Amino acid sequence: LVSQNQAELSQKLADAKSIEVEYRMLKESLDVQKKDIMAQATAQANDIIKSANKEIEKTIREIKEAGADKVKTLKVREKLQAQVSSDIPVIEKVLSNLKVGDTVQLNNTESVGEIIEIKRDKAILQVGAMTTSTKLQNLTKVGAQHAKKVKKYISSSSYNEKQSSFKSEKDIRGMRTMDALNEIDTWIDNALILGVGSLRVLHGKGNGILRLELRRHLKGHPSIQKITYEHVDLGGEGISIIELK
C-alpha cells in the first residue's frame, strides 16, 4: 500500500513538473510575441514622431519667412498645433497594438470590420463588402463574440434608423479643424453603409484653412472617387462635393 502511494505521489510530481515546463515554455513564447508586437508598434510610433518633428521644423521656417506678419504666423502655429494634437492619440492607439488582421469597431458607430492595412495614422478596413479608411484613434479592438453581436447593425430596424437620420449635406463652418475632420470620417463611414453616392460639405471660403485641411485629409481615401467644388453660382469653393465609389 505504501509502495502504491509512493508511486502515485511520484507520478503526480512528474505531471506537475511537466505542466510547469509547458507553462514556462508558453510564457516565454508569449513574451517573445509581445516584444515583437511592441517593437513594431514602437517603430510605427517613432515614424509618427519623426514626421511631427519635420512638421515642426517646417513651421519654424514658415514663421521666420512670415516675419512680422502676425496673421500668417498665427495660421502656421494653428496648423502645427492641430497636427501635434492629432498625433498624440494616434501614438497612444498605435502602442495599444492595433495591427493588420484585428477586428475593430468604429467609435460612435455600430460598424465592425477587419484591418487590412495600416498607413501611418490611418487604417484601411474591410467592412462587409466595402473598404473604408479611418484614423487609428477612431478604432477600438473587439473580440470575435462582441463583433458578432455588433454586426447586427445590418438588421432592418438599425438600417432604417440610420437612413432616416442621415443627411447628405454637412455644415462644418466654424468648427475646430480636428473636430470637423473626425465628424467627416464618421459621416462618410455611415454614407458608405447606406450606399449614398454623393455628399456635400459646407466649409466656407474664408482664409481657406478648413477647406485645404479637408482636401488633404481625404486625399487617397479608398472609398472616394473624386472631390470637386460646387458650381460658382451655388457656393463655388465654399462647398465641396464628394463622390463616393
VEXPA-269736 format. One record per residue (C-alpha): residue in one letter; x, y, z. Coordinates in Angstrom, 2 decimals, padded with zeros to 5 digits. Each point is the difference from the previous one (the first is absolute). Layout:
# VEXPA-269736
ATOM,residu,u,v,w
ATOM,a,X,Y,Z
...
# end
This chain:
# VEXPA-269736
ATOM,residu,u,v,w
ATOM,l,000.00,000.00,000.00
ATOM,v,002.83,002.35,000.96
ATOM,s,001.80,-000.89,-003.22
ATOM,q,-003.15,000.74,-002.02
ATOM,n,-000.46,003.41,001.69
ATOM,q,003.63,000.88,-000.69
ATOM,a,-000.44,-000.96,-003.64
ATOM,e,-003.12,002.20,-000.29
ATOM,l,001.77,002.89,001.71
ATOM,s,002.99,-000.33,-002.32
ATOM,q,-002.33,000.02,-003.03
ATOM,k,-001.80,003.12,001.25
ATOM,l,003.32,001.75,000.56
ATOM,a,001.12,-000.95,-003.50
ATOM,d,-003.29,001.31,-001.47
ATOM,a,000.35,003.22,001.96
ATOM,k,003.56,000.52,-001.25
ATOM,s,-001.15,-000.69,-003.59
ATOM,i,-002.78,002.57,000.33
ATOM,e,002.45,002.51,001.48
ATOM,v,002.38,-000.49,-002.94
ATOM,e,-002.84,000.44,-002.52
ATOM,y,-001.14,003.15,001.84
ATOM,r,003.50,001.48,-000.06
ATOM,m,000.37,-000.75,-003.72
ATOM,l,-003.37,001.56,-000.73
ATOM,k,000.85,003.08,002.08
ATOM,e,003.34,000.41,-001.81
ATOM,s,-001.77,-000.30,-003.36
ATOM,l,-002.59,002.62,000.99
ATOM,d,002.72,002.33,001.29
ATOM,v,001.83,-000.24,-003.34
ATOM,q,-003.21,000.71,-001.93
ATOM,k,-000.77,002.95,002.27
ATOM,k,003.48,001.45,-000.53
ATOM,d,-000.33,-000.40,-003.79
ATOM,i,-003.37,001.75,-000.01
ATOM,m,001.25,002.82,002.23
ATOM,a,003.10,000.40,-002.19
ATOM,q,-002.19,000.39,-003.10
ATOM,a,-002.33,002.41,001.79
ATOM,t,002.91,002.03,001.38
ATOM,a,001.58,000.22,-003.46
ATOM,q,-003.29,001.28,-001.42
ATOM,a,-000.33,002.52,002.84
ATOM,n,003.57,001.17,-000.65
ATOM,d,-000.87,000.58,-003.67
ATOM,i,-002.88,002.22,001.11
ATOM,i,002.27,001.93,002.37
ATOM,k,002.62,000.47,-002.75
ATOM,s,-002.70,001.32,-002.31
ATOM,a,-001.17,002.38,002.74
ATOM,n,003.56,001.26,000.49
ATOM,k,000.27,000.73,-003.72
ATOM,e,-003.29,001.90,000.21
ATOM,i,001.36,002.05,002.93
ATOM,e,003.17,000.86,-001.95
ATOM,k,-002.11,000.99,-002.99
ATOM,t,-002.20,002.17,002.22
ATOM,i,003.02,001.79,001.47
ATOM,r,001.23,000.81,-003.53
ATOM,e,-003.44,001.29,-000.99
ATOM,i,-000.23,002.19,003.11
ATOM,k,003.44,001.47,-000.74
ATOM,e,-001.01,000.64,-003.60
ATOM,a,-003.24,001.64,001.15
ATOM,g,002.04,002.47,002.04
ATOM,a,-002.25,002.58,001.61
ATOM,d,-003.15,-001.27,-001.73
ATOM,k,-001.98,-000.92,003.13
ATOM,v,-002.99,-001.42,-001.89
ATOM,k,002.13,-002.37,-002.05
ATOM,t,002.02,-001.01,003.07
ATOM,l,-003.19,-000.78,001.93
ATOM,k,-001.31,-002.18,-002.82
ATOM,v,003.25,-001.97,-000.15
ATOM,r,-000.01,-000.52,003.78
ATOM,e,-003.64,-001.17,-000.04
ATOM,k,000.77,-002.49,-002.77
ATOM,l,002.93,-001.41,001.99
ATOM,q,-002.07,-000.23,003.18
ATOM,a,-002.70,-001.94,-001.85
ATOM,q,002.63,-002.41,-001.38
ATOM,v,001.65,-000.60,003.37
ATOM,s,-003.35,-000.39,001.76
ATOM,s,-001.04,-002.63,-002.53
ATOM,d,003.28,-001.94,000.32
ATOM,i,-000.21,-000.53,003.77
ATOM,p,-003.11,-002.23,000.02
ATOM,v,001.30,-001.78,-003.11
ATOM,i,003.23,-000.98,001.77
ATOM,e,-002.00,-001.19,003.00
ATOM,k,-002.20,-002.08,-002.31
ATOM,v,002.99,-001.43,-001.88
ATOM,l,001.61,-001.07,003.27
ATOM,s,-003.24,-001.72,000.96
ATOM,n,001.02,-002.61,-002.61
ATOM,l,-002.60,000.46,-002.73
ATOM,k,001.30,-002.00,-002.95
ATOM,v,-000.99,-001.44,-003.37
ATOM,g,-002.51,-002.82,000.48
ATOM,d,-001.60,001.47,003.14
ATOM,t,-003.78,000.23,000.22
ATOM,v,-000.93,003.56,001.00
ATOM,q,-003.03,002.18,000.53
ATOM,l,-000.31,003.56,-001.27
ATOM,n,-000.52,002.19,003.05
ATOM,n,-003.48,001.51,000.32
ATOM,t,-001.36,-002.34,-002.68
ATOM,e,-001.16,-003.59,-000.19
ATOM,s,002.38,-000.79,-002.87
ATOM,v,002.42,-002.89,000.50
ATOM,g,002.77,-000.93,-002.40
ATOM,e,003.44,-001.54,-000.39
ATOM,i,003.18,002.05,-000.36
ATOM,i,001.56,-000.92,-003.36
ATOM,e,002.68,002.70,-000.11
ATOM,i,001.51,002.68,002.26
ATOM,k,001.53,003.17,-001.44
ATOM,r,001.55,002.25,002.65
ATOM,d,-003.01,001.38,001.92
ATOM,k,-002.71,-001.65,-002.12
ATOM,a,-001.38,-003.50,-000.41
ATOM,i,-001.74,-001.48,-003.03
ATOM,l,-002.89,-002.21,001.06
ATOM,q,-002.03,-002.70,-001.66
ATOM,v,-003.56,000.58,001.22
ATOM,g,-002.22,-002.59,-001.61
ATOM,a,000.30,000.41,-003.76
ATOM,m,001.43,003.52,000.18
ATOM,t,003.44,001.43,000.74
ATOM,t,000.37,003.20,001.99
ATOM,s,002.77,002.06,001.59
ATOM,t,000.02,001.67,003.40
ATOM,k,002.44,001.21,002.65
ATOM,l,001.36,-002.52,002.49
ATOM,q,-001.28,002.14,002.86
ATOM,n,-003.55,-000.65,-001.24
ATOM,l,000.33,-003.76,000.48
ATOM,t,-000.44,-002.37,002.93
ATOM,k,001.12,-003.62,-000.11
ATOM,v,-002.82,-002.46,000.69
ATOM,g,-000.19,-003.75,000.58
ATOM,a,-001.62,-002.44,-002.41
ATOM,q,-003.11,-000.49,002.14
ATOM,h,-000.47,003.73,000.48
ATOM,a,000.45,000.53,-003.74
ATOM,k,-002.78,-002.49,-000.78
ATOM,k,-002.37,001.86,002.31
ATOM,v,000.90,003.42,-001.37
ATOM,k,-000.36,-001.12,-003.62
ATOM,k,-003.74,-000.18,000.61
ATOM,y,-000.01,003.67,-001.03
ATOM,i,-000.95,-001.23,-003.47
ATOM,s,-003.42,-000.99,001.32
ATOM,s,-002.82,001.88,-001.69
ATOM,s,-000.91,002.05,003.09
ATOM,s,003.55,001.28,000.49
ATOM,y,000.46,000.63,-003.71
ATOM,n,-003.28,001.90,-000.26
ATOM,e,000.91,002.08,003.04
ATOM,k,003.31,001.01,-001.58
ATOM,q,-001.68,000.70,-003.32
ATOM,s,-002.69,002.22,001.50
ATOM,s,002.48,002.12,001.99
ATOM,f,002.75,000.24,-002.64
ATOM,k,000.50,003.23,-001.96
ATOM,s,002.15,000.20,-003.10
ATOM,e,000.97,003.61,000.76
ATOM,k,002.19,001.05,002.94
ATOM,d,000.90,003.49,001.20
ATOM,i,003.39,000.13,001.74
ATOM,r,000.46,003.78,-000.12
ATOM,g,001.32,001.38,003.25
ATOM,m,001.09,-003.40,001.32
ATOM,r,003.50,-000.79,001.28
ATOM,t,001.95,-001.78,-002.73
ATOM,m,000.54,-003.30,001.84
ATOM,d,-003.63,-000.15,001.19
ATOM,a,-001.21,000.66,-003.53
ATOM,l,002.24,-002.68,-001.54
ATOM,n,-001.01,-002.63,002.57
ATOM,e,-003.66,000.76,-000.64
ATOM,i,000.55,-000.22,-003.76
ATOM,d,001.62,-003.46,000.42
ATOM,t,-003.00,-001.38,001.89
ATOM,w,-002.39,001.64,-002.45
ATOM,i,001.73,-001.62,-003.00
ATOM,d,000.03,-003.40,001.74
ATOM,n,-003.77,000.20,000.52
ATOM,a,-000.50,001.16,-003.60
ATOM,l,001.86,-003.07,-001.25
ATOM,i,-002.11,-002.30,002.18
ATOM,l,-003.18,001.57,-001.38
ATOM,g,001.21,-000.01,-003.59
ATOM,v,-000.09,003.79,-000.40
ATOM,g,001.88,001.03,-003.14
ATOM,s,000.53,003.75,000.41
ATOM,l,000.63,002.29,002.97
ATOM,r,000.05,003.78,000.34
ATOM,v,002.26,001.77,002.54
ATOM,l,-000.42,003.67,000.91
ATOM,h,003.38,001.21,001.27
ATOM,g,-000.10,003.62,-001.12
ATOM,k,002.67,001.99,-001.79
ATOM,g,001.55,002.31,002.60
ATOM,n,003.76,-000.45,000.20
ATOM,g,-000.34,-003.50,-001.47
ATOM,i,001.65,-001.95,002.86
ATOM,l,-002.97,-002.29,000.67
ATOM,r,-000.53,-000.59,-003.72
ATOM,l,003.65,-000.89,-000.59
ATOM,e,000.22,-002.23,003.09
ATOM,l,-003.13,-001.86,-001.13
ATOM,r,001.50,-000.62,-003.45
ATOM,r,003.30,-001.15,001.54
ATOM,h,-001.79,-002.26,002.48
ATOM,l,-002.12,-001.74,-002.64
ATOM,k,002.75,-000.31,-002.61
ATOM,g,000.50,-003.66,-000.87
ATOM,h,-003.13,-001.18,001.84
ATOM,p,-000.71,-003.45,-001.51
ATOM,s,-003.76,000.57,-000.16
ATOM,i,000.04,003.48,-001.58
ATOM,q,-000.13,000.24,-003.77
ATOM,k,000.53,003.76,-000.26
ATOM,i,-000.48,003.33,001.78
ATOM,t,-001.08,003.10,-001.87
ATOM,y,-001.21,003.49,000.89
ATOM,e,-003.61,001.02,-000.35
ATOM,h,-001.07,002.08,-003.00
ATOM,v,001.00,003.63,000.47
ATOM,d,-003.66,001.10,000.07
ATOM,l,-000.75,-002.50,002.81
ATOM,g,002.92,000.71,002.32
ATOM,g,003.15,-000.67,-002.02
ATOM,e,003.09,-000.73,002.08
ATOM,g,-001.97,000.37,003.23
ATOM,i,-001.60,-003.42,-000.61
ATOM,s,001.60,-003.35,-000.90
ATOM,i,-001.82,-002.82,-001.77
ATOM,i,001.25,-003.48,000.97
ATOM,e,-000.77,-002.80,-002.44
ATOM,l,000.24,-003.46,001.59
ATOM,k,000.90,-003.21,-001.84
# end
